[in-house]
Amino acid sequence: MYKNIYDFELKDIDGKLVKLSKFQGRVLLIVNVASQCGFTPQYSGLQKLYETYRDQGLSVLAFPCNDFGAQEPDADSVVKNFCEQKYRVTFDLFSKLSILGREKAPLYQCLYDYNLKSQGAGGLRSTLFKLIKWFLHRKKGVLAPRENEAEWNFHKFLVGKDGVPVASFLSEVAPDSQTLAKTIEEELRK
């Protein structure tokens, strides 16, 4: 198990290697994203969240991923253009990666190794979405994510200033949710 996420070096959306240690001392929101998902409008909310808290020490790191419903099939250059043109994204975008199965990026294995229980919207909506996700995974013949793994696009992991993951949020937890904002604010105060 890795000590923290600062041990990783990944390619940004332009193909340049980025040491995550450059974010040391900042609170990070790590999100797997996709351009053709029902949650794609969350890009706007992520941008607002970033603008609200960046000067207080929040960075948003977005990782395009095609693991869920094949909803991010395009190359990095297309993803970058989509994010910048449609959503005016200015937070950090990284190269597309896999977050499930044998091809899982080590960064995501590190996040999963902390065994964080995902916080969700709860209620009937969450239950129905969980059933839909299960059905989609079965229909495509893909194994469903294991416990503590991201369950769909726009799953969010919050990482403290020390590089250690502290919270996990299901896709249906919108960037403007009070729960997410409260948890971010608590981490920023530490």
Buried (B, 14 or more C-beta within 10 A) or exposed (E): EBEBBBBBEBBBBEEEEBEBBEBEEBBBBBBBBBBBBBBBBBBBBBBEBBEBBBEEBBBBBBBBBBBBBEBBEBEBEEBBEBBEEEBEBEBBBBBBBBBBEEEBBEBBEBBBEBEBEBBBBEEEEBEEBBEEBEEBBEEEEBEBBEEBBBBBBBBBBBBBBEBBBBBBBBBBBBBBBEBBBEBBEBBBEE
